[in-house]
Amino acid sequence: MFLEPTSGDESPVPFTLPTYRQETLRHILLGDYGAITDAIGQLVALGYSDRVAWSDPIPTGRSGEYVAVMTRRRGMRS
């Protein structure tokens, strides 16, 4: 991408947009429904995550076992 110069004699000035890279980290909670909701509540109370960032606990198909997932993204330092 080039910006057009304001006067007729100058050549175009190269312009590149900065790249934004992200690191991704997934937290997975696996266990009883109550244990999962309590752990999510503790992470929220600590300010580590928002409750809406977590998936609803989903049954795994094993008796009484559920899974919930949260994905965190953060910008990487160059």
Biopython code that builds the backbone (N, CA, C, O; Angstrom):
import numpy as np
from Bio.PDB.StructureBuilder import StructureBuilder

atoms = [
    (1, "MET", "N", (0.853, -1.169, 0.000)),
    (1, "MET", "CA", (0.000, 0.000, 0.000)),
    (1, "MET", "C", (0.896, 1.228, 0.000)),
    (1, "MET", "O", (1.877, 1.287, 0.741)),
    (2, "PHE", "N", (0.565, 2.191, -0.816)),
    (2, "PHE", "CA", (1.341, 3.419, -0.911)),
    (2, "PHE", "C", (0.432, 4.619, -0.704)),
    (2, "PHE", "O", (-0.723, 4.622, -1.127)),
    (3, "LEU", "N", (0.972, 5.636, -0.046)),
    (3, "LEU", "CA", (0.264, 6.905, 0.095)),
    (3, "LEU", "C", (0.677, 7.807, -1.044)),
    (3, "LEU", "O", (1.854, 7.869, -1.399)),
    (4, "GLU", "N", (-0.264, 8.491, -1.606)),
    (4, "GLU", "CA", (0.044, 9.406, -2.695)),
    (4, "GLU", "C", (0.674, 10.684, -2.134)),
    (4, "GLU", "O", (0.179, 11.225, -1.145)),
    (5, "PRO", "N", (1.760, 11.176, -2.750)),
    (5, "PRO", "CA", (2.391, 12.414, -2.276)),
    (5, "PRO", "C", (1.503, 13.614, -2.577)),
    (5, "PRO", "O", (0.649, 13.569, -3.462)),
    (6, "THR", "N", (1.722, 14.693, -1.820)),
    (6, "THR", "CA", (0.922, 15.901, -2.010)),
    (6, "THR", "C", (1.435, 16.749, -3.164)),
    (6, "THR", "O", (0.646, 17.426, -3.822)),
    (7, "SER", "N", (2.733, 16.727, -3.423)),
    (7, "SER", "CA", (3.267, 17.487, -4.561)),
    (7, "SER", "C", (3.578, 16.524, -5.697)),
    (7, "SER", "O", (3.729, 15.325, -5.464)),
    (8, "GLY", "N", (3.676, 17.029, -6.922)),
    (8, "GLY", "CA", (3.849, 16.186, -8.094)),
    (8, "GLY", "C", (5.230, 15.596, -8.265)),
    (8, "GLY", "O", (5.363, 14.624, -9.009)),
    (9, "ASP", "N", (6.296, 16.128, -7.612)),
    (9, "ASP", "CA", (7.661, 15.677, -7.859)),
    (9, "ASP", "C", (8.091, 14.506, -6.976)),
    (9, "ASP", "O", (9.050, 13.811, -7.313)),
    (10, "GLU", "N", (7.423, 14.277, -5.884)),
    (10, "GLU", "CA", (7.875, 13.270, -4.918)),
    (10, "GLU", "C", (7.383, 11.883, -5.308)),
    (10, "GLU", "O", (6.320, 11.726, -5.908)),
    (11, "SER", "N", (8.191, 10.872, -4.949)),
    (11, "SER", "CA", (7.780, 9.494, -5.207)),
    (11, "SER", "C", (6.868, 9.036, -4.069)),
    (11, "SER", "O", (6.867, 9.647, -3.000)),
    (12, "PRO", "N", (6.094, 7.974, -4.282)),
    (12, "PRO", "CA", (5.188, 7.483, -3.237)),
    (12, "PRO", "C", (5.961, 7.063, -1.980)),
    (12, "PRO", "O", (7.071, 6.538, -2.061)),
    (13, "VAL", "N", (5.350, 7.306, -0.831)),
    (13, "VAL", "CA", (5.941, 6.933, 0.457)),
    (13, "VAL", "C", (5.402, 5.554, 0.825)),
    (13, "VAL", "O", (4.190, 5.379, 0.949)),
    (14, "PRO", "N", (6.293, 4.565, 1.003)),
    (14, "PRO", "CA", (5.791, 3.236, 1.380)),
    (14, "PRO", "C", (5.178, 3.277, 2.783)),
    (14, "PRO", "O", (5.691, 3.934, 3.688)),
    (15, "PHE", "N", (4.091, 2.573, 2.928)),
    (15, "PHE", "CA", (3.402, 2.522, 4.214)),
    (15, "PHE", "C", (2.919, 1.100, 4.439)),
    (15, "PHE", "O", (2.207, 0.543, 3.604)),
    (16, "THR", "N", (3.299, 0.515, 5.554)),
    (16, "THR", "CA", (2.832, -0.823, 5.879)),
    (16, "THR", "C", (2.114, -0.772, 7.219)),
    (16, "THR", "O", (2.529, -0.064, 8.137)),
    (17, "LEU", "N", (1.054, -1.519, 7.312)),
    (17, "LEU", "CA", (0.325, -1.609, 8.566)),
    (17, "LEU", "C", (1.088, -2.501, 9.524)),
    (17, "LEU", "O", (1.704, -3.476, 9.093)),
    (18, "PRO", "N", (1.064, -2.190, 10.823)),
    (18, "PRO", "CA", (1.737, -3.068, 11.783)),
    (18, "PRO", "C", (1.003, -4.400, 11.879)),
    (18, "PRO", "O", (-0.220, -4.457, 11.748)),
    (19, "THR", "N", (1.750, -5.453, 12.106)),
    (19, "THR", "CA", (1.131, -6.759, 12.276)),
    (19, "THR", "C", (0.808, -6.948, 13.752)),
    (19, "THR", "O", (1.523, -6.459, 14.627)),
    (20, "TYR", "N", (-0.266, -7.654, 14.009)),
    (20, "TYR", "CA", (-0.673, -7.926, 15.382)),
    (20, "TYR", "C", (-0.741, -9.422, 15.559)),
    (20, "TYR", "O", (-1.642, -10.080, 15.038)),
    (21, "ARG", "N", (0.206, -9.955, 16.290)),
    (21, "ARG", "CA", (0.245, -11.386, 16.547)),
    (21, "ARG", "C", (-0.329, -11.639, 17.937)),
    (21, "ARG", "O", (-0.197, -10.813, 18.840)),
    (22, "GLN", "N", (-0.961, -12.780, 18.087)),
    (22, "GLN", "CA", (-1.548, -13.131, 19.369)),
    (22, "GLN", "C", (-1.087, -14.508, 19.812)),
    (22, "GLN", "O", (-0.861, -15.409, 19.005)),
    (23, "GLU", "N", (-0.959, -14.633, 21.115)),
    (23, "GLU", "CA", (-0.746, -15.943, 21.717)),
    (23, "GLU", "C", (-2.107, -16.419, 22.203)),
    (23, "GLU", "O", (-2.923, -15.626, 22.674)),
    (24, "THR", "N", (-2.337, -17.695, 22.087)),
    (24, "THR", "CA", (-3.607, -18.265, 22.521)),
    (24, "THR", "C", (-3.343, -19.293, 23.604)),
    (24, "THR", "O", (-2.428, -20.110, 23.501)),
    (25, "LEU", "N", (-4.167, -19.236, 24.650)),
    (25, "LEU", "CA", (-4.080, -20.199, 25.743)),
    (25, "LEU", "C", (-5.488, -20.672, 26.055)),
    (25, "LEU", "O", (-6.384, -19.856, 26.268)),
    (26, "ARG", "N", (-5.689, -21.979, 26.084)),
    (26, "ARG", "CA", (-7.000, -22.529, 26.409)),
    (26, "ARG", "C", (-6.944, -23.189, 27.774)),
    (26, "ARG", "O", (-6.050, -23.981, 28.073)),
    (27, "HIS", "N", (-7.920, -22.842, 28.588)),
    (27, "HIS", "CA", (-8.080, -23.468, 29.899)),
    (27, "HIS", "C", (-9.226, -24.461, 29.782)),
    (27, "HIS", "O", (-10.287, -24.142, 29.244)),
    (28, "ILE", "N", (-9.005, -25.647, 30.282)),
    (28, "ILE", "CA", (-10.027, -26.692, 30.227)),
    (28, "ILE", "C", (-10.271, -27.189, 31.642)),
    (28, "ILE", "O", (-9.353, -27.630, 32.333)),
    (29, "LEU", "N", (-11.526, -27.107, 32.055)),
    (29, "LEU", "CA", (-11.929, -27.658, 33.343)),
    (29, "LEU", "C", (-12.718, -28.921, 33.084)),
    (29, "LEU", "O", (-13.640, -28.922, 32.269)),
    (30, "LEU", "N", (-12.373, -29.988, 33.761)),
    (30, "LEU", "CA", (-13.003, -31.280, 33.577)),
    (30, "LEU", "C", (-13.336, -31.833, 34.943)),
    (30, "LEU", "O", (-12.450, -31.990, 35.783)),
    (31, "GLY", "N", (-14.612, -32.134, 35.179)),
    (31, "GLY", "CA", (-14.983, -32.675, 36.480)),
    (31, "GLY", "C", (-16.474, -32.584, 36.730)),
    (31, "GLY", "O", (-17.267, -32.466, 35.796)),
    (32, "ASP", "N", (-16.847, -32.640, 37.996)),
    (32, "ASP", "CA", (-18.250, -32.525, 38.383)),
    (32, "ASP", "C", (-18.764, -31.130, 38.053)),
    (32, "ASP", "O", (-18.014, -30.154, 38.067)),
    (33, "TYR", "N", (-20.068, -31.056, 37.755)),
    (33, "TYR", "CA", (-20.680, -29.776, 37.384)),
    (33, "TYR", "C", (-20.432, -28.713, 38.460)),
    (33, "TYR", "O", (-20.013, -27.598, 38.147)),
    (34, "GLY", "N", (-20.687, -29.055, 39.715)),
    (34, "GLY", "CA", (-20.509, -28.100, 40.805)),
    (34, "GLY", "C", (-19.059, -27.660, 40.968)),
    (34, "GLY", "O", (-18.790, -26.491, 41.244)),
    (35, "ALA", "N", (-18.129, -28.591, 40.799)),
    (35, "ALA", "CA", (-16.708, -28.259, 40.930)),
    (35, "ALA", "C", (-16.283, -27.300, 39.821)),
    (35, "ALA", "O", (-15.496, -26.382, 40.053)),
    (36, "ILE", "N", (-16.803, -27.515, 38.627)),
    (36, "ILE", "CA", (-16.465, -26.632, 37.503)),
    (36, "ILE", "C", (-17.015, -25.236, 37.727)),
    (36, "ILE", "O", (-16.298, -24.251, 37.552)),
    (37, "THR", "N", (-18.292, -25.138, 38.117)),
    (37, "THR", "CA", (-18.873, -23.810, 38.328)),
    (37, "THR", "C", (-18.202, -23.097, 39.499)),
    (37, "THR", "O", (-18.053, -21.875, 39.463)),
    (38, "ASP", "N", (-17.793, -23.827, 40.535)),
    (38, "ASP", "CA", (-17.057, -23.211, 41.655)),
    (38, "ASP", "C", (-15.695, -22.701, 41.207)),
    (38, "ASP", "O", (-15.291, -21.601, 41.585)),
    (39, "ALA", "N", (-14.980, -23.490, 40.401)),
    (39, "ALA", "CA", (-13.656, -23.077, 39.917)),
    (39, "ALA", "C", (-13.765, -21.840, 39.029)),
    (39, "ALA", "O", (-12.937, -20.933, 39.115)),
    (40, "ILE", "N", (-14.785, -21.807, 38.180)),
    (40, "ILE", "CA", (-15.000, -20.623, 37.335)),
    (40, "ILE", "C", (-15.268, -19.415, 38.221)),
    (40, "ILE", "O", (-14.718, -18.341, 37.980)),
    (41, "GLY", "N", (-16.105, -19.574, 39.239)),
    (41, "GLY", "CA", (-16.390, -18.487, 40.175)),
    (41, "GLY", "C", (-15.140, -17.982, 40.878)),
    (41, "GLY", "O", (-14.988, -16.778, 41.082)),
    (42, "GLN", "N", (-14.247, -18.888, 41.251)),
    (42, "GLN", "CA", (-12.999, -18.481, 41.907)),
    (42, "GLN", "C", (-12.105, -17.712, 40.953)),
    (42, "GLN", "O", (-11.508, -16.711, 41.351)),
    (43, "LEU", "N", (-11.995, -18.147, 39.707)),
    (43, "LEU", "CA", (-11.173, -17.434, 38.721)),
    (43, "LEU", "C", (-11.743, -16.052, 38.413)),
    (43, "LEU", "O", (-10.998, -15.101, 38.176)),
    (44, "VAL", "N", (-13.066, -15.952, 38.421)),
    (44, "VAL", "CA", (-13.715, -14.653, 38.231)),
    (44, "VAL", "C", (-13.430, -13.745, 39.429)),
    (44, "VAL", "O", (-13.111, -12.569, 39.255)),
    (45, "ALA", "N", (-13.544, -14.287, 40.644)),
    (45, "ALA", "CA", (-13.292, -13.509, 41.857)),
    (45, "ALA", "C", (-11.848, -13.014, 41.934)),
    (45, "ALA", "O", (-11.584, -11.937, 42.468)),
    (46, "LEU", "N", (-10.929, -13.794, 41.408)),
    (46, "LEU", "CA", (-9.519, -13.399, 41.378)),
    (46, "LEU", "C", (-9.224, -12.372, 40.289)),
    (46, "LEU", "O", (-8.135, -11.798, 40.253)),
    (47, "GLY", "N", (-10.194, -12.139, 39.400)),
    (47, "GLY", "CA", (-9.995, -11.198, 38.308)),
    (47, "GLY", "C", (-9.253, -11.793, 37.130)),
    (47, "GLY", "O", (-8.806, -11.064, 36.245)),
    (48, "TYR", "N", (-9.116, -13.114, 37.110)),
    (48, "TYR", "CA", (-8.378, -13.766, 36.021)),
    (48, "TYR", "C", (-9.203, -13.894, 34.753)),
    (48, "TYR", "O", (-8.660, -13.850, 33.649)),
    (49, "SER", "N", (-10.513, -14.051, 34.905)),
    (49, "SER", "CA", (-11.378, -14.215, 33.732)),
    (49, "SER", "C", (-12.753, -13.641, 34.028)),
    (49, "SER", "O", (-13.094, -13.346, 35.174)),
    (50, "ASP", "N", (-13.524, -13.492, 32.978)),
    (50, "ASP", "CA", (-14.931, -13.120, 33.096)),
    (50, "ASP", "C", (-15.759, -14.386, 32.975)),
    (50, "ASP", "O", (-15.385, -15.321, 32.268)),
    (51, "ARG", "N", (-16.873, -14.409, 33.662)),
    (51, "ARG", "CA", (-17.719, -15.601, 33.603)),
    (51, "ARG", "C", (-18.191, -15.876, 32.174)),
    (51, "ARG", "O", (-18.303, -17.035, 31.775)),
    (52, "VAL", "N", (-18.465, -14.833, 31.406)),
    (52, "VAL", "CA", (-18.960, -15.030, 30.040)),
    (52, "VAL", "C", (-17.890, -15.579, 29.096)),
    (52, "VAL", "O", (-18.213, -16.023, 27.994)),
    (53, "ALA", "N", (-16.629, -15.555, 29.509)),
    (53, "ALA", "CA", (-15.551, -16.088, 28.670)),
    (53, "ALA", "C", (-15.558, -17.620, 28.653)),
    (53, "ALA", "O", (-14.985, -18.232, 27.752)),
    (54, "TRP", "N", (-16.194, -18.230, 29.631)),
    (54, "TRP", "CA", (-16.226, -19.683, 29.737)),
    (54, "TRP", "C", (-17.404, -20.256, 28.966)),
    (54, "TRP", "O", (-18.477, -19.654, 28.919)),
    (55, "SER", "N", (-17.203, -21.409, 28.367)),
    (55, "SER", "CA", (-18.329, -22.122, 27.772)),
    (55, "SER", "C", (-19.205, -22.655, 28.900)),
    (55, "SER", "O", (-18.745, -22.809, 30.031)),
    (56, "ASP", "N", (-20.459, -22.934, 28.591)),
    (56, "ASP", "CA", (-21.304, -23.611, 29.568)),
    (56, "ASP", "C", (-20.737, -25.014, 29.771)),
    (56, "ASP", "O", (-20.236, -25.618, 28.822)),
    (57, "PRO", "N", (-20.809, -25.540, 30.995)),
    (57, "PRO", "CA", (-20.347, -26.928, 31.188)),
    (57, "PRO", "C", (-21.158, -27.883, 30.309)),
    (57, "PRO", "O", (-22.388, -27.846, 30.280)),
    (58, "ILE", "N", (-20.430, -28.732, 29.601)),
    (58, "ILE", "CA", (-21.034, -29.667, 28.654)),
    (58, "ILE", "C", (-20.764, -31.088, 29.150)),
    (58, "ILE", "O", (-19.632, -31.411, 29.510)),
    (59, "PRO", "N", (-21.793, -31.937, 29.173)),
    (59, "PRO", "CA", (-21.560, -33.329, 29.590)),
    (59, "PRO", "C", (-20.598, -34.033, 28.633)),
    (59, "PRO", "O", (-20.683, -33.865, 27.417)),
    (60, "THR", "N", (-19.696, -34.812, 29.191)),
    (60, "THR", "CA", (-18.712, -35.523, 28.364)),
    (60, "THR", "C", (-19.221, -36.885, 27.901)),
    (60, "THR", "O", (-18.636, -37.497, 27.008)),
    (61, "GLY", "N", (-20.306, -37.357, 28.505)),
    (61, "GLY", "CA", (-20.801, -38.695, 28.200)),
    (61, "GLY", "C", (-20.424, -39.688, 29.281)),
    (61, "GLY", "O", (-20.963, -40.793, 29.335)),
    (62, "ARG", "N", (-19.505, -39.296, 30.137)),
    (62, "ARG", "CA", (-19.155, -40.125, 31.286)),
    (62, "ARG", "C", (-20.042, -39.697, 32.444)),
    (62, "ARG", "O", (-20.418, -38.527, 32.532)),
    (63, "SER", "N", (-20.372, -40.590, 33.304)),
    (63, "SER", "CA", (-21.314, -40.344, 34.390)),
    (63, "SER", "C", (-20.889, -39.170, 35.282)),
    (63, "SER", "O", (-19.862, -39.234, 35.958)),
    (64, "GLY", "N", (-21.685, -38.104, 35.274)),
    (64, "GLY", "CA", (-21.445, -36.963, 36.149)),
    (64, "GLY", "C", (-20.275, -36.075, 35.755)),
    (64, "GLY", "O", (-19.912, -35.181, 36.521)),
    (65, "GLU", "N", (-19.674, -36.286, 34.597)),
    (65, "GLU", "CA", (-18.499, -35.512, 34.200)),
    (65, "GLU", "C", (-18.878, -34.458, 33.165)),
    (65, "GLU", "O", (-19.644, -34.711, 32.235)),
    (66, "TYR", "N", (-18.314, -33.268, 33.361)),
    (66, "TYR", "CA", (-18.565, -32.134, 32.475)),
    (66, "TYR", "C", (-17.232, -31.505, 32.081)),
    (66, "TYR", "O", (-16.206, -31.726, 32.723)),
    (67, "VAL", "N", (-17.276, -30.707, 31.000)),
    (67, "VAL", "CA", (-16.099, -29.976, 30.548)),
    (67, "VAL", "C", (-16.520, -28.545, 30.239)),
    (67, "VAL", "O", (-17.598, -28.312, 29.693)),
    (68, "ALA", "N", (-15.663, -27.588, 30.590)),
    (68, "ALA", "CA", (-15.856, -26.184, 30.242)),
    (68, "ALA", "C", (-14.514, -25.660, 29.733)),
    (68, "ALA", "O", (-13.455, -26.061, 30.216)),
    (69, "VAL", "N", (-14.574, -24.754, 28.746)),
    (69, "VAL", "CA", (-13.366, -24.256, 28.099)),
    (69, "VAL", "C", (-13.392, -22.729, 28.068)),
    (69, "VAL", "O", (-14.440, -22.116, 27.864)),
    (70, "MET", "N", (-12.225, -22.131, 28.273)),
    (70, "MET", "CA", (-12.061, -20.692, 28.110)),
    (70, "MET", "C", (-10.812, -20.465, 27.267)),
    (70, "MET", "O", (-9.786, -21.107, 27.492)),
    (71, "THR", "N", (-10.892, -19.563, 26.305)),
    (71, "THR", "CA", (-9.743, -19.211, 25.480)),
    (71, "THR", "C", (-9.325, -17.791, 25.795)),
    (71, "THR", "O", (-10.142, -16.872, 25.748)),
    (72, "ARG", "N", (-8.061, -17.609, 26.115)),
    (72, "ARG", "CA", (-7.505, -16.277, 26.350)),
    (72, "ARG", "C", (-6.534, -15.966, 25.229)),
    (72, "ARG", "O", (-5.749, -16.815, 24.808)),
    (73, "ARG", "N", (-6.604, -14.741, 24.759)),
    (73, "ARG", "CA", (-5.662, -14.280, 23.735)),
    (73, "ARG", "C", (-4.973, -13.039, 24.254)),
    (73, "ARG", "O", (-5.583, -12.204, 24.921)),
    (74, "ARG", "N", (-3.704, -12.930, 23.944)),
    (74, "ARG", "CA", (-2.973, -11.732, 24.323)),
    (74, "ARG", "C", (-1.983, -11.390, 23.220)),
    (74, "ARG", "O", (-1.478, -12.269, 22.523)),
    (75, "GLY", "N", (-1.719, -10.112, 23.077)),
    (75, "GLY", "CA", (-0.762, -9.669, 22.078)),
    (75, "GLY", "C", (0.641, -10.104, 22.443)),
    (75, "GLY", "O", (1.030, -10.091, 23.611)),
    (76, "MET", "N", (1.390, -10.488, 21.431)),
    (76, "MET", "CA", (2.760, -10.942, 21.655)),
    (76, "MET", "C", (3.712, -9.753, 21.543)),
    (76, "MET", "O", (3.509, -8.836, 20.747)),
    (77, "ARG", "N", (4.728, -9.801, 22.344)),
    (77, "ARG", "CA", (5.781, -8.785, 22.259)),
    (77, "ARG", "C", (6.731, -9.164, 21.141)),
    (77, "ARG", "O", (7.043, -10.337, 20.940)),
    (78, "SER", "N", (7.177, -8.172, 20.432)),
    (78, "SER", "CA", (8.114, -8.431, 19.335)),
    (78, "SER", "C", (9.536, -8.404, 19.808)),
    (78, "SER", "O", (10.455, -8.602, 19.013)),
]
sb = StructureBuilder()
sb.init_structure("model")
sb.init_model(0)
sb.init_chain("A")
sb.init_seg("    ")
for serial, (resi, resn, name, xyz) in enumerate(atoms, 1):
    if name == "N":
        sb.init_residue(resn, " ", resi, " ")
    sb.init_atom(name, np.array(xyz, "f"), 0.0, 1.0, " ", f" {name:<3s}", serial, name[0])
structure = sb.get_structure()
